[in-house]
Amino acid sequence: MIMNITKENTVAEVVSKNLGSDHVFSKYKIDFCCGGGDTLEKACKERGIEFETLKNEIEAINNKITGGTSIEDIDIPTLINEVKGGFHATISDLFFEVLPYTSKVANVHGLEHKEVIEINELVKGAEVVINETFRNSIMSLYPIIIEIVKASEKTEEISIETLQSLQKSIERNEIAQGLIGDSFKEISKLSSNYTTPDDACSSYDYLYKNLQQLQHEVHKYMHFEKNVLIPKTLNIIE
């Protein structure tokens, strides 16, 4: 279903229904995860962007990728399989790639650029929290959601225990994702939005490039659970 994008739409709504729009929002430094509740009008005003410019770019990239297909049109089990094989794998690989460089850059450049020491600690902490989030999703949240989907397909009543477990699992991820979001906000601030200093070496450049990509992938993952998967599940319950 093709979305008619208006100024009143929230950022989260647009990302949910327009594949590739996350790249446009990232281009203009619009937060589509924690700031996903903002309207496009507010986001454009804060970033000094013409609404029509933003709208046209979003529609163009969405049509190029999918011809107008919405994430919301994909069934829940397929979405879960895609996020496990997509977001989880990509984010884990990026952390594996980045962590040796955060330590290396901190050790080599920490005296001149003390911010990289703090960035190193923030990245290590974020990895611990994201892994806990992945475990909760795989071991608890996703199985509960699949159970709810199957019960709905069979028109069976969903037990109070299942609903309570769902709520607890959602809350655990919300707390963890809040911590992760705060960590990357601080990393972005400390790195001057991933801008390397004049004396940066190739490892420094490589680190900041991959940290920026990691932040983007983490934001997409958190948006997916918060603004796509959870609402689709709650719609089944209601």
C-alpha positions as CSV (number, residue, x, y, z in Angstrom):
1,M,0.0,0.0,0.0
2,I,1.5,3.3,-1.1
3,M,1.5,6.0,1.6
4,N,0.4,9.6,1.0
5,I,3.0,11.5,2.9
6,T,1.8,14.6,4.7
7,K,3.3,17.1,7.2
8,E,1.2,15.6,9.9
9,N,2.7,12.1,9.6
10,T,5.2,11.1,12.2
11,V,8.7,10.2,11.3
12,A,8.1,6.7,12.7
13,E,5.0,6.2,10.5
14,V,6.9,7.2,7.4
15,V,9.8,4.8,8.1
16,S,7.4,2.0,8.8
17,K,5.7,2.3,5.4
18,N,8.5,3.5,3.1
19,L,11.5,1.3,2.6
20,G,14.7,3.3,2.3
21,S,13.3,6.4,4.0
22,D,15.7,5.7,6.9
23,H,18.6,6.7,4.6
24,V,16.9,10.0,3.8
25,F,16.3,10.8,7.5
26,S,19.9,9.9,8.3
27,K,21.1,12.2,5.5
28,Y,19.3,15.1,7.1
29,K,20.2,13.9,10.7
30,I,16.5,13.3,11.6
31,D,16.2,10.8,14.4
32,F,13.7,8.1,13.3
33,C,14.1,6.0,16.4
34,C,13.9,7.8,19.7
35,G,12.6,10.9,17.9
36,G,10.2,8.9,15.8
37,G,7.1,10.5,17.3
38,D,7.9,13.9,15.8
39,T,5.8,15.1,12.9
40,L,7.5,15.7,9.5
41,E,6.6,19.3,9.8
42,K,8.5,19.6,13.2
43,A,11.4,17.6,11.9
44,C,11.8,19.7,8.8
45,K,11.5,22.9,10.7
46,E,14.2,21.9,13.2
47,R,16.6,20.8,10.4
48,G,15.8,23.7,8.0
49,I,14.5,21.4,5.3
50,E,11.7,22.0,2.8
51,F,9.0,19.4,3.4
52,E,8.5,18.8,-0.4
53,T,12.2,18.1,-0.8
54,L,12.1,15.5,2.0
55,K,8.9,14.0,0.7
56,N,10.1,13.7,-2.9
57,E,13.4,12.0,-1.8
58,I,11.5,9.5,0.4
59,E,9.0,8.6,-2.4
60,A,11.8,8.3,-4.9
61,I,14.0,5.9,-2.9
62,N,11.0,3.8,-1.8
63,N,9.7,3.4,-5.4
64,K,13.2,2.6,-6.6
65,I,13.6,-0.2,-3.9
66,T,10.1,-1.7,-3.9
67,G,7.7,0.0,-6.2
68,G,5.6,1.1,-3.2
69,T,5.7,-2.0,-1.0
70,S,5.2,-1.2,2.7
71,I,6.9,-3.0,5.6
72,E,3.5,-3.1,7.2
73,D,2.2,-5.3,4.3
74,I,4.7,-8.1,5.3
75,D,3.4,-10.8,7.8
76,I,4.9,-11.0,11.3
77,P,6.7,-14.3,11.0
78,T,8.5,-13.1,7.9
79,L,9.4,-9.8,9.6
80,I,10.9,-11.7,12.6
81,N,12.9,-14.0,10.3
82,E,14.2,-11.0,8.4
83,V,15.2,-9.1,11.5
84,K,17.1,-12.1,12.9
85,G,19.0,-12.7,9.7
86,G,19.3,-9.0,8.9
87,F,19.6,-6.6,11.8
88,H,20.9,-9.0,14.3
89,A,23.6,-10.3,12.0
90,T,24.6,-7.0,10.6
91,I,24.9,-5.3,14.0
92,S,26.8,-8.2,15.5
93,D,29.2,-8.1,12.6
94,L,29.7,-4.4,12.9
95,F,30.5,-4.6,16.6
96,F,33.0,-7.3,15.9
97,E,34.6,-5.1,13.3
98,V,34.6,-1.9,15.3
99,L,35.6,-3.0,18.8
100,P,39.3,-3.7,18.0
101,Y,39.6,-0.2,16.4
102,T,38.0,1.6,19.4
103,S,40.6,0.1,21.6
104,K,43.4,0.8,19.1
105,V,42.5,4.4,18.5
106,A,42.0,5.0,22.2
107,N,45.5,3.6,23.0
108,V,47.2,5.5,20.2
109,H,45.3,8.8,20.2
110,G,43.9,9.0,23.7
111,L,46.4,11.5,25.0
112,E,45.7,14.1,22.3
113,H,42.0,13.2,21.9
114,K,40.6,12.1,25.3
115,E,37.1,11.7,23.8
116,V,38.2,8.4,22.0
117,I,38.9,6.8,25.4
118,E,35.3,7.5,26.5
119,I,34.0,6.4,23.1
120,N,35.8,3.1,23.5
121,E,34.0,2.5,26.9
122,L,30.6,3.5,25.5
123,V,30.9,1.2,22.5
124,K,31.9,-1.7,24.7
125,G,29.0,-1.0,27.0
126,A,26.6,-0.7,24.1
127,E,27.6,-4.1,22.8
128,V,26.8,-5.8,26.1
129,V,23.4,-4.2,26.2
130,I,22.5,-4.9,22.6
131,N,23.5,-8.6,23.0
132,E,21.2,-8.7,26.0
133,T,18.4,-7.2,23.9
134,F,19.0,-9.8,21.1
135,R,18.8,-12.6,23.6
136,N,15.6,-11.3,25.1
137,S,14.1,-10.9,21.6
138,I,15.1,-14.4,20.4
139,M,14.4,-16.3,23.7
140,S,11.3,-14.4,24.8
141,L,9.8,-11.6,22.7
142,Y,9.7,-13.3,19.3
143,P,8.4,-16.7,20.5
144,I,5.6,-15.0,22.4
145,I,4.7,-13.0,19.4
146,I,4.6,-16.1,17.2
147,E,2.4,-17.8,19.8
148,I,0.0,-14.8,19.6
149,V,0.0,-14.9,15.8
150,K,-0.8,-18.7,15.8
151,A,-3.6,-18.3,18.4
152,S,-5.1,-15.5,16.3
153,E,-5.0,-17.6,13.2
154,K,-6.9,-20.3,15.0
155,T,-9.2,-17.8,16.7
156,E,-8.1,-19.0,20.0
157,E,-8.1,-16.9,23.2
158,I,-4.8,-15.5,24.2
159,S,-4.1,-16.2,27.8
160,I,-3.4,-13.6,30.5
161,E,-0.1,-15.2,31.2
162,T,1.0,-14.8,27.6
163,L,0.0,-11.1,27.6
164,Q,1.8,-10.5,30.8
165,S,4.9,-12.2,29.5
166,L,4.7,-10.1,26.3
167,Q,4.5,-6.9,28.3
168,K,7.5,-7.8,30.5
169,S,9.6,-8.7,27.4
170,I,8.6,-5.4,25.7
171,E,9.5,-3.4,28.8
172,R,12.9,-5.1,29.1
173,N,13.8,-4.2,25.5
174,E,12.5,-0.7,25.9
175,I,14.8,-0.1,28.9
176,A,17.8,-1.6,27.1
177,Q,17.1,0.3,23.9
178,G,16.8,3.5,25.8
179,L,20.3,2.9,27.2
180,I,21.7,2.1,23.8
181,G,20.1,5.2,22.2
182,D,21.7,7.4,24.9
183,S,25.1,5.8,24.4
184,F,25.1,6.5,20.6
185,K,23.9,10.0,21.2
186,E,26.9,10.6,23.4
187,I,29.2,8.8,20.9
188,S,27.9,11.1,18.2
189,K,28.4,14.2,20.3
190,L,31.9,13.2,21.5
191,S,33.0,12.5,17.9
192,S,31.5,15.7,16.5
193,N,29.0,13.6,14.5
194,Y,31.8,11.3,13.4
195,T,34.1,13.9,12.1
196,T,37.8,12.9,12.4
197,P,40.4,15.4,13.5
198,D,43.1,16.7,11.1
199,D,45.8,14.4,12.6
200,A,43.6,11.3,12.2
201,C,45.2,8.1,10.9
202,S,43.5,5.6,8.6
203,S,42.4,3.5,11.6
204,Y,40.7,6.6,13.1
205,D,38.9,7.3,9.8
206,Y,37.9,3.6,9.5
207,L,36.5,3.6,13.1
208,Y,34.3,6.7,12.7
209,K,33.0,5.5,9.3
210,N,31.9,2.2,10.8
211,L,30.6,3.7,14.0
212,Q,28.3,5.9,12.0
213,Q,27.1,2.9,10.1
214,L,26.6,1.0,13.3
215,Q,24.5,3.7,14.8
216,H,22.4,3.8,11.7
217,E,21.8,0.0,11.8
218,V,21.0,0.1,15.6
219,H,18.5,2.9,15.0
220,K,16.8,0.9,12.3
221,Y,16.6,-2.2,14.5
222,M,15.2,-0.3,17.4
223,H,12.7,1.4,15.2
224,F,11.6,-1.9,13.7
225,E,10.7,-3.4,17.1
226,K,9.2,-0.3,18.6
227,N,7.3,1.1,15.7
228,V,6.6,-1.9,13.4
229,L,6.7,-5.3,15.1
230,I,5.2,-4.4,18.5
231,P,2.3,-2.3,17.1
232,K,1.4,-5.1,14.5
233,T,1.3,-7.6,17.4
234,L,-0.8,-5.3,19.6
235,N,-3.2,-4.8,16.7
236,I,-3.8,-8.6,16.7
237,I,-4.6,-8.6,20.4
238,E,-7.0,-5.7,20.1
